Amino acid sequence: MNQPALTWTDSDTPVATAFDDPYFTGGLDETRHVFLAGNDLPGRLRAGFHVAELGFGTGLNLLALAQVWVGPGTLRFTSFEAFPMARSDMARALAPFSLPGTDALVAQWQGDGPVRCIDLPGIAAEIRIGDARQTLPPWPDRADAWFLDGFAPARNPELWNDALLQQVARHTGPGGTAATYTAAGHVRRALESGGFRVTRQPGFGRKKHMTTARMPT
């Protein structure tokens, strides 16, 4: 298990030293714009709905999802993370948001095995630890929505290569969606080649564009 080396901005945002890239720039508002609204959530949520994610990071996206799910029933959430944060770093990164479920997430964020299970009100989450290029292909499930939240493609190309995005497509159910903050052409083309119908949408803040994608039903 490789914990990431971090530096911290003046606003207490973690920056991954290996990629020279912050874990987030727009915080909770960007998560809501890109990953929730970009996947037509919470409107599509229902009991058993399955969200998958590339790049768990601080866990902010999971907490944002938990905030908008009112049930009844349980959502499923699966994230693929190569560099799980130390618990103390996660707590520090999430503290400014004061989101419900933060303490429960941090308390359960432990273990050295290949899968970490997190139970939040209304959500059963599992985080699969390791390189997604190895851990996603054998994953037996398909998602209804994807949060594609790796570090910037120019800095973390491994999480945006054609083969991995093809696996994202293969692990998406009919009518399933994906959203990401990046509008890089090679990312859009890889999603299209996997069968998604891809749309460029207005981005958040200073980002002019983002990408949404939908599988045919």
C-alpha positions in Angstrom: 0.0 0.0 0.0 1.5 3.3 -1.1 0.4 6.4 0.8 0.8 9.5 -1.2 3.4 12.2 -0.4 1.5 15.4 0.1 2.1 19.1 0.5 -0.6 21.5 1.6 -1.8 24.9 0.3 -2.5 27.8 2.5 -6.2 26.8 2.4 -5.4 23.3 3.6 -5.9 21.6 0.3 -3.7 18.6 -0.2 -1.4 18.5 -3.2 -0.1 15.1 -4.5 3.7 15.6 -4.8 4.0 12.8 -7.4 1.7 14.5 -9.8 2.1 18.1 -8.6 -1.7 18.4 -8.7 -4.2 19.3 -5.9 -6.9 16.8 -4.9 -9.5 19.4 -5.7 -9.7 23.1 -6.8 -13.4 23.9 -6.5 -14.2 21.7 -3.5 -17.7 20.6 -2.8 -19.3 23.0 -5.4 -17.2 21.5 -8.1 -18.1 18.0 -7.0 -21.8 18.9 -7.2 -21.4 20.5 -10.6 -19.2 17.9 -12.3 -20.0 14.5 -10.7 -23.5 14.9 -9.4 -25.2 17.2 -12.0 -22.9 15.7 -14.7 -24.5 12.3 -14.0 -28.1 13.7 -13.6 -27.9 13.0 -9.8 -29.7 12.9 -7.5 -32.6 12.6 -9.9 -31.6 9.1 -11.1 -30.8 7.7 -7.7 -32.8 4.7 -6.5 -32.2 1.8 -4.1 -29.5 -0.4 -5.6 -28.1 2.4 -7.9 -24.4 1.8 -8.3 -21.9 4.6 -8.6 -18.3 3.8 -9.5 -15.3 6.1 -9.4 -11.7 6.3 -10.6 -9.7 8.1 -7.9 -11.1 8.1 -4.4 -8.7 10.7 -3.1 -10.1 12.4 0.1 -13.5 10.7 -0.1 -15.2 14.1 -0.8 -17.2 12.7 -3.7 -18.6 9.9 -1.6 -19.7 12.3 1.1 -21.3 14.6 -1.4 -23.3 11.7 -2.8 -24.3 10.7 0.7 -25.6 14.2 1.3 -28.1 14.1 -1.6 -29.4 10.5 -1.0 -32.5 10.4 1.1 -33.6 6.8 0.5 -35.3 4.6 1.1 -32.9 1.7 0.4 -29.1 1.6 -0.1 -26.9 2.9 -2.8 -23.7 1.0 -3.8 -20.4 2.9 -4.4 -17.2 1.4 -5.6 -14.0 3.4 -6.0 -10.6 2.5 -7.4 -7.6 4.1 -5.6 -3.9 3.4 -6.1 -2.6 5.7 -3.4 -4.8 5.6 -0.3 -4.4 8.6 2.0 -3.3 8.3 5.6 -6.3 8.7 7.9 -4.9 11.8 9.5 -4.5 13.4 6.1 -8.0 12.5 5.1 -9.4 14.1 8.2 -7.4 17.3 7.6 -8.5 17.5 4.0 -12.2 17.0 4.8 -12.4 19.2 7.9 -13.1 22.5 6.1 -16.3 21.0 4.6 -18.0 19.9 7.8 -20.0 17.3 5.9 -22.2 14.7 7.7 -20.6 11.3 7.5 -17.0 12.6 7.7 -16.3 11.2 11.1 -17.7 7.8 10.1 -15.7 7.7 6.9 -12.4 8.6 8.7 -13.1 6.1 11.5 -13.6 3.3 9.0 -10.6 4.3 6.8 -8.2 1.6 7.8 -6.8 -1.8 6.8 -4.1 -3.2 4.6 -6.1 -5.4 2.4 -7.1 -5.0 -1.3 -10.7 -3.7 -0.4 -11.8 -1.3 2.2 -15.5 -1.3 3.1 -17.2 1.9 4.3 -20.8 2.0 5.6 -22.5 5.4 5.6 -26.3 6.0 6.1 -27.9 4.7 3.0 -24.6 3.9 1.2 -22.5 0.7 1.1 -19.1 1.6 -0.2 -16.0 -0.4 -1.2 -12.7 1.1 -2.2 -10.5 -1.2 -4.2 -6.8 -0.5 -3.5 -4.3 -0.8 -6.3 -3.6 0.3 -9.9 -7.0 0.6 -11.6 -5.4 -0.9 -14.8 -5.2 -4.1 -12.8 -8.1 -3.9 -10.4 -10.9 -2.7 -12.8 -10.7 -5.4 -15.5 -11.7 -8.3 -13.1 -14.3 -6.3 -11.3 -17.5 -8.3 -11.7 -20.1 -5.5 -11.6 -21.3 -2.7 -13.8 -22.0 0.9 -12.7 -25.0 3.1 -13.4 -22.8 6.2 -13.1 -19.1 6.9 -13.1 -17.1 9.7 -11.4 -13.9 9.9 -13.4 -11.7 11.9 -11.0 -8.1 11.1 -11.5 -5.4 13.7 -11.4 -5.1 15.8 -14.6 -4.5 13.7 -17.7 -1.3 15.5 -18.5 0.1 14.6 -15.1 -1.5 11.2 -14.5 -1.9 9.7 -18.0 -2.1 6.2 -16.6 -5.7 6.8 -15.3 -6.8 8.2 -18.7 -5.4 5.8 -21.2 -7.6 4.2 -23.9 -7.4 0.7 -22.5 -8.6 1.8 -19.0 -11.4 4.0 -20.4 -12.5 1.0 -22.5 -12.8 -0.9 -19.2 -14.9 1.9 -17.8 -17.2 1.5 -20.8 -17.3 -2.3 -20.4 -18.3 -1.9 -16.8 -21.2 0.4 -17.4 -24.8 -0.7 -17.6 -27.2 0.2 -20.3 -28.2 3.9 -20.0 -25.3 4.4 -17.6 -23.4 7.6 -17.5 -19.9 9.1 -16.8 -18.7 12.5 -16.0 -15.4 14.2 -15.6 -13.9 17.6 -15.1 -11.6 17.3 -18.1 -12.5 18.0 -21.7 -9.3 16.6 -23.2 -9.9 15.4 -26.7 -8.2 12.0 -26.2 -10.4 11.3 -23.2 -13.6 12.1 -25.1 -12.5 10.0 -28.1 -11.7 7.0 -25.8 -15.1 7.2 -24.2 -16.8 7.4 -27.6 -14.8 4.4 -28.9 -16.1 2.4 -25.9 -19.7 3.1 -26.9 -20.6 6.2 -24.9 -22.4 9.1 -26.5 -20.1 12.0 -25.4 -21.1 15.6 -24.8 -18.9 18.6 -23.9 -20.6 20.7 -21.2 -19.8 23.9 -19.4 -17.1 23.4 -16.8 -16.9 24.6 -13.3 -15.2 27.9 -12.3 -12.2 28.7 -14.5 -12.6 25.4 -16.4 -14.3 26.3 -19.7 -15.5 22.7 -20.5 -16.1 19.3 -18.9 -17.3 16.0 -20.3 -20.4 13.9 -19.8 -21.1 10.6 -21.4 -24.0 8.2 -21.7 -24.4 4.6 -22.8 -27.4 3.7 -25.0 -30.2 2.0 -23.2 
